[in-house]
Amino acid sequence: MTGNPIPPLHLYSVPSDTPRVTEPPPKRERPRTAWTADQLMAASFPEPKWAVPGILAEGVSLLAGPPKVGKSWLSLGLGLSVAAGGTALNSLPVQGGPVLYLALEDTPRRLQTRMAKLLQGEPAPAGLTLVTECPPFPQGGVEAIAGWLDRNPTARMVVIDVFAKMRGASPQGASAYDADYVAVGYAKRLADHYGVALVLVHHVRKMASEDFLAEVSGTNGIAGAADATLVLKRARGQADGILHVTGRDVDEAEYALQFQSDSGSWHMLDGPATDHTVGDTRAAILRFVRAHPGAKPKDVAAGLPGVDVETVRRTCSRMAADGQVTKDGSGRYYPDTETRTATLPEVSQLSGCPVTSPDLQELTGQQKEELSGLSGSQNAPDLLRRTP
């Protein structure tokens, strides 16, 4: 064997080429947990730290998805991006900092191959620590991760791939819900104490659901104990996946992602996720209707070269049935119900006819009495109550 042998990697002692001067880790004060109401309102708290803005904040985030959907590629790519600084998902600027990646289902050779593909010739960041073995949380895993965090006080993220390898045995006599809640609780105490984003890679059920939270494998105790839940699902259309995000410090959102097979990286696509999960014709209609709310099929066809009006009419009807657009009684299409109701003419509750807007000019040769004369009274406009 030639060259220097590779020392064993483990979480308790990460090897380095040069000996490091050991310094005692900074003392962390126990966080305060009780206030009077006036004290709490007068207190000043820092904003949550973000590992990936808008997606991964400090706290526990559950990253779930079906097998082979690309969760490990996604989590390793995020780890490399955060450790190096720069951009995540090819679009989101991130602040660099140490990252711990527990690849508990991988071998060093496989990790090396994946990183070489993701890095595309760029140097590997020294701030990313990769570990292939760690005891479960109850059997020393908490202390092992805490030790690494103590040695890396500026750490920004910890990734555990996969969560099942770290949860350990369930407490004796505990219900399934309580056992799941306790298992995530180990990670949450670490994340809260050290102020880092801790990502638990997990699986989803085989049975799909309209509520992506219901697809997370296990009981509701898993998603309930986590601060945020991210579910990566396969998609049809231009996107290879949709990342559903919800949580306590993150806004609920959907992001369309595309997997770059040549580099193994996930890229975020521009625009709403719905634009990328439908066929090309539907996506083009969505973009047109969003830019021109209230358009009729003939208007859409005129703005989309190469698509005839009959195709647009049939597609719009199917999109309305699928909830992708909304339609009013006159055959006009809108991107959503709120836009449609905001642009509909107001209707008189007495006559059912549209109420004339006060800024419209009077028609030539008509008197005010004629314009308001549904009731035959000059005061008729005062009697016409508009719908709220």
Secondary structure, 3 states (H helix, E strand, C coil): CCCCCCCCCCCCCCCCCCCCCCCCCCCCCCCCCCCCHHHHHHCCCCCCCEEECCCEECEEEEEEECCCCCHHHHHHHHHHHHHHCEEECCCEEECCCCEEEEECCCCHHHHHHHHHHHHCCCCCCCCEEEECCCCCHHHCHHHHHHHHHHHCCCCCEEEEECHHHCCCCCCCCCCHHHHHHHHHHHHHHHHHHHCCEEEEEEEECCCCCCCHHHHECCCHHHHHHCCEEEEEEECCCCCCEEEEEEECCCCCEEEEEEEECCCCEEEECCCCHHHHCCCHHHHHHHHHHHHCCCECHHHHHHHCCCCCHHHHHHHHHHHHHCCCCEECCCCCEECCHHHHHHHCCCEECCCCCECCCCCCCCCCCCCHHHHCCCCCCCCHHHHCCECC
